[in-house]
């Protein structure tokens, strides 16, 4: 049985959905200072390649989940994370 949401509940759900979309973009951007630090100093000796490879591999599982269930915030979040992970991994290889 499908339950009709009240106007108040529906408004709250829309707000949470919007907040989730914003958070899905902002959260991975918290990594930008790490990217900046690696490339501006040209030094990644204190950054773990294994850690960032792990983040990337696990992130691909999350991306597959988001794609399977058509969860747009999840998909956006994981694509941004993947790009940033890759940029950091390249920085570690270049400057590590």
VOBA-1610 file (N, C-alpha, C; in pm, whole numbers, padded with zeros to 5 digits, always signed):
BEGIN
Unk+00084-00117+00000Unk+00000+00000+00000Unk+00089+00125+00000Unk+00062+00217-00088Unk+00137+00342-00097Unk+00071+00443-00006Unk+00153+00504+00078Unk+00102+00600+00175Unk+00126+00740+00122Unk+00025+00824+00127Unk+00036+00963+00082Unk+00105+01043+00191Unk+00207+01120+00150Unk+00280+01202+00246Unk+00203+01330+00273Unk+00207+01373+00397Unk+00145+01500+00431Unk+00227+01612+00367Unk+00169+01730+00354Unk+00239+01844+00295Unk+00365+01876+00376Unk+00356+01867+00509Unk+00469+01898+00596Unk+00582+01795+00575Unk+00545+01667+00569Unk+00644+01561+00548Unk+00706+01575+00410Unk+00623+01603+00311Unk+00671+01618+00174Unk+00770+01734+00164Unk+00743+01844+00231Unk+00832+01960+00232Unk+00965+01923+00298Unk+00959+01849+00408Unk+01079+01807+00478Unk+01163+01713+00391Unk+01098+01622+00321Unk+01169+01529+00233Unk+01238+01605+00120Unk+01170+01702+00061Unk+01231+01783-00045Unk+01353+01860+00007Unk+01342+01915+00128Unk+01454+01987+00188Unk+01573+01894+00211Unk+01548+01777+00265Unk+01654+01679+00289Unk+01717+01635+00156Unk+01635+01616+00055Unk+01687+01579-00077Unk+01779+01687-00133Unk+01740+01812-00120Unk+01825+01923-00166Unk+01955+01929-00087Unk+01943+01913+00046Unk+02062+01916+00131Unk+02156+01802+00094Unk+02102+01687+00064Unk+02184+01571+00026Unk+02259+01598-00104Unk+02193+01661-00199Unk+02258+01691-00326Unk+02372+01790-00305Unk+02350+01892-00224Unk+02456+01990-00193Unk+02571+01921-00120Unk+02538+01839-00022Unk+02642+01768+00055Unk+02721+01672-00034Unk+02654+01612-00132Unk+02723+01516-00219Unk+02830+01585-00304Unk+02815+01716-00325Unk+02915+01792-00399Unk+03021+01850-00305Unk+02976+01905-00192Unk+03069+01970-00100Unk+03162+01871-00030Unk+03110+01757+00011Unk+03190+01660+00087Unk+03321+01622+00018Unk+03319+01579-00108Unk+03448+01544-00169Unk+03539+01665-00192Unk+03480+01783-00201Unk+03562+01903-00221Unk+03647+01936-00099Unk+03619+01872+00014Unk+03703+01891+00132Unk+03844+01835+00109Unk+03862+01759+00002Unk+03991+01702-00033Unk+04078+01800-00113Unk+04018+01905-00164Unk+04092+02001-00246Unk+04215+02058-00174Unk+04209+02089-00044Unk+04332+02136+00022Unk+04447+02034+00015Unk+04416+01905+00020Unk+04520+01802+00008Unk+04578+01805-00132Unk+04492+01817-00232Unk+04538+01826-00371Unk+04629+01948-00387Unk+04585+02061-00336Unk+04663+02185-00345Unk+04799+02168-00278Unk+04799+02109-00160Unk+04924+02091-00085Unk+05024+02004-00163Unk+04976+01895-00220Unk+05064+01805-00294Unk+05124+01875-00415Unk+05040+01942-00491Unk+05088+02002-00616Unk+05163+02133-00595Unk+05125+02211-00495Unk+05196+02337-00474Unk+05334+02314-00411Unk+05345+02214-00323Unk+05474+02184-00259Unk+05556+02085-00341Unk+05489+02018-00435Unk+05550+01909-00512Unk+05613+01806-00419Unk+05537+01774-00313Unk+05584+01680-00213Unk+05464+01599-00163Unk+05473+01469-00181Unk+05367+01380-00132Unk+05426+01267-00049Unk+05542+01291+00009Unk+05609+01184+00083Unk+05532+01140+00206Unk+05448+01227+00261Unk+05372+01189+00381Unk+05230+01143+00349Unk+05202+01122+00221Unk+05068+01081+00178Unk+05076+00934+00134Unk+04984+00853+00184Unk+04987+00710+00159Unk+04918+00672+00028Unk+04995+00616-00064Unk+04939+00567-00190Unk+04837+00457-00164Unk+04868+00365-00075Unk+04778+00254-00045Unk+04643+00305+00007Unk+04645+00406+00092Unk+04522+00462+00146Unk+04435+00519+00034Unk+04495+00598-00054Unk+04416+00662-00160Unk+04371+00562-00265Unk+04451+00459-00291Unk+04405+00351-00380Unk+04286+00279-00317Unk+04293+00257-00186Unk+04181+00194-00115Unk+04055+00278-00124Unk+04069+00410-00102Unk+03954+00498-00115Unk+03893+00487-00255Unk+03978+00481-00357Unk+03929+00477-00494Unk+03856+00345-00522Unk+03914+00235-00482Unk+03853+00104-00507Unk+03718+00091-00435Unk+03715+00128-00308Unk+03589+00121-00232Unk+03488+00218-00292Unk+03535+00335-00335Unk+03447+00433-00399Unk+03381+00379-00524Unk+03452+00296-00598Unk+03393+00235-00718Unk+03277+00142-00682Unk+03287+00077-00567Unk+03176-00008-00520Unk+03055+00081-00487Unk+03081+00193-00417Unk+02972+00287-00388Unk+02912+00342-00516Unk+02996+00371-00615Unk+02946+00422-00743Unk+02858+00318-00811Unk+02900+00194-00811Unk+02819+00087-00870Unk+02684+00076-00799Unk+02686+00090-00667Unk+02561+00086-00589Unk+02470+00202-00631Unk+02526+00322-00639Unk+02447+00439-00678Unk+02389+00424-00817Unk+02469+00372-00910Unk+02420+00351-01047Unk+02311+00245-01051Unk+02331+00137-00975Unk+02232+00029-00972Unk+02097+00077-00920Unk+02101+00162-00818Unk+01977+00209-00755Unk+01934+00348-00802Unk+02007+00401-00902Unk+01975+00532-00960Unk+01966+00641-00854Unk+02069+00647-00768Unk+02075+00745-00660Unk+02166+00861-00703Unk+02107+00963-00760Unk+02184+01073-00818Unk+02285+01134-00722Unk+02249+01167-00597Unk+02350+01225-00509Unk+02469+01132-00487Unk+02443+01004-00475Unk+02548+00904-00458Unk+02639+00901-00581Unk+02579+00903-00698Unk+02654+00897-00823Unk+02743+01021-00837Unk+02685+01138-00817Unk+02761+01263-00827Unk+02877+01262-00727Unk+02847+01226-00602Unk+02947+01222-00497Unk+03063+01131-00534Unk+03034+01013-00581Unk+03139+00916-00608Unk+03219+00950-00733Unk+03157+01015-00830Unk+03233+01059-00948Unk+03332+01168-00908Unk+03287+01263-00827Unk+03378+01367-00781Unk+03491+01306-00697Unk+03456+01215-00606Unk+03559+01149-00525Unk+03660+01076-00614Unk+03611+01005-00716Unk+03699+00930-00805Unk+03800+01023-00871Unk+03752+01134-00923Unk+03841+01230-00990Unk+03946+01283-00892Unk+03902+01322-00773Unk+03997+01374-00674Unk+04095+01267-00626Unk+04044+01145-00605Unk+04134+01034-00568Unk+04241+01015-00675Unk+04198+01016-00801Unk+04291+00997-00911Unk+04396+01109-00916Unk+04353+01233-00896Unk+04446+01347-00895Unk+04548+01331-00782Unk+04502+01287-00666Unk+04594+01267-00553Unk+04689+01151-00582Unk+04639+01043-00635Unk+04724+00927-00668Unk+04832+00967-00768Unk+04794+01042-00868Unk+04893+01090-00965Unk+04997+01178-00894Unk+04952+01265-00805Unk+05044+01349-00728Unk+05140+01267-00643Unk+05088+01161-00583Unk+05174+01073-00500Unk+05280+01006-00588Unk+05238+00959-00705Unk+05332+00894-00796Unk+05438+00993-00845Unk+05396+01116-00877Unk+05489+01216-00927Unk+05583+01270-00818Unk+05528+01292-00699Unk+05603+01364-00595Unk+05630+01285-00467Unk+05596+01157-00467Unk+05607+01077-00347Unk+05740+01020-00317
//
